[in-house]
């Protein structure tokens, strides 16, 4: 008996080691990669918050506030902005936590042996290049929050500790939404399902709603208080208005094309899901509801980028795990070699799923960002430009960067003259766009930049009819009359 237990422990230890190697092998080359546009924006905003600026009011970005706290943490760990390794480790840790929670959910839903299948699948789905999975982006803490909410639901939905479970669940729902709002659909569906189950069991849902709301407000207050206390939430409200117009500026077919690409590449999983939808066996209706409503939501909002689809990873991992277990049962019933064939089937399914991400295994940090982000070298060149800026400016000097390269301000630790530090606010069609241009021109007049880094403009800033040319004319006039080209 003791020998058998020891063998089981060795097997589990081996699986954990294999899982960790599987997890780290895809990420090791990306840790320490140069920052791309969004990461540069988060880093710059976090830098300015540390220096006493107020988020949204003094430094404008359109993302929810949670992401900046993680960048502040990375800034605290390493004062050197060129060292992006702490940032990579923080976000890899969040991804690892999401993976482990998915495994624990699978253990509760199916059996303990399914835990490792779910975790390997999570990692296999996660490494698809179209998801740009290894950037320190808003989707990573959102995914961790979502898996925590799923974990609380699966493990504690029948718990008698009404206040504790609903308060904590509400707390993490708020955390998740303030990481990235696209988590709204799965969280609404999950919460409604849970409310309905509570009502059926207890004939009332008032207490769960109350405790959920208290937890939600507590989390929101902790996260938003430093923002709202400064101007009574006016700047945060301004950001919400901007975001309402944000998704309207993208082609309606983006989400459909991305999902088609994903499911073609995940053809083994797609085949399993197609079979699972019609197979006569017990299915987890909650997981299927979460997947279908989340995909519908992504189509509805015209999700413009692949990384929005990271939200389905824990859900599709759990569904696929359940389907694999059903296939395994049928294979094991064939003959005496059934168990061997079943294990081969599981391994083969996982390897096929991670095949699109195989290039992550050999690209180094610089080549990774060059290859997967616009296929150019602009982001790997930004640290070089920033170092040159540091040589010819002081920390008190303003540096204005045209286009969408806020990582230059971040690396060089030089403040932009305006609260708008990249040209997203001027490119997208929204009611405040012209006002933002005028605000920027006034800021440039007041806080004369010692250097203007002419990194071009966004692809459509000169082409679209709705885009005003006031700011462009002002910048180009300033460059022609008041600045000398140095590089």
Secondary structure, DSSP 8 states (H G I E B T S, - for coil): -HHHHHHHHHHHHHHHHHHHHHHHHHHTTTTT----HHHHHHHHHHHHHHTT--BTTTB---S-THHHHHHHHHHHH-S-TT--HHHHHHHHHHHHHHHHHHHHHHHHHS-TTHHHHHHHHHHHHHT-GGG-TTS--HHHHHHHHHHHHHHHHHHHTT-S-HHHHHHHHHHHHHHHHTT-GGGHHHHHHHHHHHHHHHHHHHS--HHHHHHHHHHHHHHHHHHHHHHHHHHTTHHHHHHHHHHHHHGGGS-TTHHHHHHHHHHHHTHHHHHHHHHHHHSSS---HHHHHHHHHHHHHHHHTT--SGGGGGGGHHHHHHHHHHHHHHHHHHHHTTSTTHHHHHHHHHHHHHHHHHGGGGGGGT--HHHHHHHHSTTSSHHHHHHHHHHHHHHH--TTSBEEE-SS-THHHHHHT-B-SSS--STHHHHS--TTHHHHHHHHHHHHHHS--SEEE-----TTTTT-TTS--HHHHHHHHHHHHH-----
